[in-house]
Amino acid sequence: MPEKKNDKKAKKNHYEVEIEKLQAEIQSLKDKNKKDAEEYLKARADLENIRKRLFEQSQADRMYASFNLVGDLIQPIDMLLKIVDYKSDNAEVNNYVFGFKMISDQLKQILEKDGLKEIKALNEKFDPNFMQAMSTEKKEGVEAGIVIEVLQNGYMYKEKMLRPAMVKVSE
């Protein structure tokens, strides 16, 4: 009979060892599951952040899709504006100038509708964020740092600088 008691005791010890192993394995799996869940949540948050960044970037890309085109059109428009300021005594030349003025006005309206804005510089305080000083000049009755002449118009396209205004500033 003592052998049966030892067998029962050995089986009991064997079951306790197995139970302890299984409990340790369960705890290990729970820890791994918790770690995997945290990594999943991090990855999901990263993915969501990437989606938001890509969406914002695509919005900005669409918003400024015409940026280069508008920038390329500025120089010819400046030329047209110089032509329409031309004064002549010849009626035929004045007719051409009038036609060029109509074309330049239409182009400006189209570009302004798309987001082009001229930087107002004349008689304004010099702002290096939007203007580039080409020269300075002392002028009576004008305080220092005021734009006294615009040499070349500057433009903003929506919220981005397209070209700074080239100006002459009072000393």
C-alpha positions as CSV (number, residue, x, y, z in Angstrom):
1,M,0.0,0.0,0.0
2,P,2.8,2.5,0.6
3,E,3.7,2.3,-3.0
4,K,0.3,3.5,-4.1
5,K,0.6,6.4,-1.7
6,N,4.0,7.3,-3.2
7,D,2.5,7.0,-6.7
8,K,-0.3,9.3,-5.7
9,K,2.1,11.7,-4.2
10,A,4.4,11.5,-7.3
11,K,1.4,12.0,-9.6
12,K,0.3,15.0,-7.4
13,N,3.8,16.5,-7.6
14,H,3.8,15.8,-11.3
15,Y,0.5,17.6,-11.8
16,E,1.6,20.5,-9.6
17,V,4.7,20.9,-11.7
18,E,2.6,20.7,-14.9
19,I,0.1,23.2,-13.5
20,E,3.0,25.6,-12.6
21,K,4.4,25.2,-16.1
22,L,1.0,25.9,-17.7
23,Q,0.4,28.9,-15.4
24,A,3.9,30.2,-16.3
25,E,3.1,29.7,-20.0
26,I,-0.3,31.4,-19.6
27,Q,1.4,34.3,-17.9
28,S,4.0,34.4,-20.7
29,L,1.3,34.4,-23.3
30,K,-0.6,37.1,-21.5
31,D,2.5,39.3,-21.4
32,K,3.2,38.6,-25.1
33,N,-0.5,39.4,-25.9
34,K,-0.3,42.7,-24.0
35,K,3.0,43.6,-25.7
36,D,1.5,42.7,-29.1
37,A,-1.6,44.8,-28.4
38,E,0.6,47.8,-27.5
39,E,2.7,47.4,-30.7
40,Y,-0.5,47.1,-32.7
41,L,-1.9,50.3,-31.2
42,K,1.4,52.1,-31.9
43,A,1.4,50.9,-35.4
44,R,-2.2,51.9,-35.9
45,A,-1.5,55.4,-34.5
46,D,1.6,55.7,-36.8
47,L,-0.6,54.6,-39.8
48,E,-3.2,57.2,-38.9
49,N,-0.6,59.9,-38.5
50,I,0.8,59.0,-41.9
51,R,-2.6,59.1,-43.5
52,K,-3.2,62.6,-42.0
53,R,0.2,63.8,-43.3
54,L,-0.5,62.4,-46.7
55,F,-3.9,63.9,-46.8
56,E,-2.6,67.3,-45.8
57,Q,0.2,67.1,-48.3
58,S,-2.2,66.1,-51.1
59,Q,-4.4,69.1,-50.1
60,A,-1.3,71.4,-50.3
61,D,-0.2,69.9,-53.6
62,R,-3.7,70.5,-55.1
63,M,-3.8,74.0,-53.6
64,Y,-0.5,75.0,-55.1
65,A,-0.6,72.9,-58.3
66,S,-0.6,76.1,-60.4
67,F,2.3,77.7,-58.4
68,N,4.9,77.2,-61.1
69,L,2.6,78.1,-64.0
70,V,1.6,81.3,-62.3
71,G,5.2,82.1,-61.6
72,D,6.1,81.6,-65.2
73,L,3.3,83.9,-66.3
74,I,4.4,86.8,-64.1
75,Q,7.2,88.0,-66.4
76,P,5.1,88.2,-69.6
77,I,2.4,90.0,-67.6
78,D,5.0,92.5,-66.3
79,M,5.9,93.1,-70.0
80,L,2.3,93.7,-70.9
81,L,1.9,96.1,-68.0
82,K,4.9,98.1,-69.3
83,I,3.4,98.1,-72.8
84,V,0.1,99.4,-71.6
85,D,1.8,102.3,-69.8
86,Y,3.4,103.4,-73.1
87,K,2.2,106.9,-74.2
88,S,2.0,107.7,-77.9
89,D,0.6,110.4,-80.1
90,N,-0.1,107.8,-82.8
91,A,-3.7,106.7,-82.8
92,E,-2.9,103.3,-84.3
93,V,-0.3,102.6,-81.6
94,N,-2.8,103.7,-79.0
95,N,-5.3,101.2,-80.4
96,Y,-2.8,98.4,-80.0
97,V,-1.9,99.6,-76.5
98,F,-5.7,99.6,-75.6
99,G,-5.9,96.0,-76.9
100,F,-2.9,95.0,-74.8
101,K,-4.4,96.6,-71.8
102,M,-7.6,94.6,-72.2
103,I,-5.5,91.4,-72.5
104,S,-3.4,92.2,-69.5
105,D,-6.5,93.1,-67.4
106,Q,-8.1,89.7,-68.3
107,L,-5.0,87.8,-67.5
108,K,-4.6,89.5,-64.1
109,Q,-8.3,88.9,-63.3
110,I,-7.9,85.2,-64.1
111,L,-4.7,84.8,-62.0
112,E,-6.2,86.9,-59.1
113,K,-9.2,84.6,-59.1
114,D,-6.8,81.7,-58.8
115,G,-5.0,83.3,-55.8
116,L,-2.4,85.7,-57.2
117,K,-2.0,88.8,-55.1
118,E,0.3,91.8,-55.8
119,I,2.4,92.8,-52.9
120,K,1.5,96.4,-52.0
121,A,4.8,98.1,-51.4
122,L,4.7,101.8,-52.5
123,N,4.7,104.2,-49.6
124,E,4.7,101.2,-47.2
125,K,7.2,100.4,-44.5
126,F,10.0,98.2,-45.9
127,D,9.3,94.5,-45.0
128,P,12.2,92.2,-45.9
129,N,9.8,89.2,-45.8
130,F,8.0,90.5,-48.9
131,M,10.4,93.0,-50.4
132,Q,14.0,93.2,-51.7
133,A,15.7,96.6,-51.4
134,M,17.6,97.3,-54.6
135,S,18.8,100.8,-53.5
136,T,18.3,103.5,-51.0
137,E,17.8,107.2,-51.5
138,K,17.4,110.2,-49.2
139,K,14.0,111.9,-49.8
140,E,12.7,115.0,-48.0
141,G,9.5,114.6,-46.1
142,V,9.7,110.8,-46.0
143,E,10.8,108.9,-43.0
144,A,13.6,106.3,-43.2
145,G,12.5,102.7,-44.2
146,I,9.6,103.7,-46.4
147,V,9.4,102.4,-50.0
148,I,9.6,105.3,-52.3
149,E,9.6,103.4,-55.6
150,V,8.7,100.0,-56.8
151,L,11.2,98.8,-59.5
152,Q,9.4,95.4,-60.0
153,N,6.1,94.2,-58.6
154,G,6.1,91.4,-56.1
155,Y,3.5,88.7,-55.9
156,M,2.1,86.2,-53.5
157,Y,0.3,83.1,-54.7
158,K,-2.3,82.2,-52.1
159,E,-0.1,82.1,-48.9
160,K,3.3,81.5,-50.6
161,M,5.8,84.1,-51.8
162,L,6.0,83.9,-55.6
163,R,8.4,86.8,-56.1
164,P,9.4,89.6,-53.7
165,A,8.9,93.2,-54.7
166,M,12.1,95.0,-55.8
167,V,12.0,98.4,-54.2
168,K,13.9,101.6,-53.5
169,V,13.8,102.6,-49.9
170,S,14.2,106.0,-48.2
171,E,17.2,106.5,-45.9
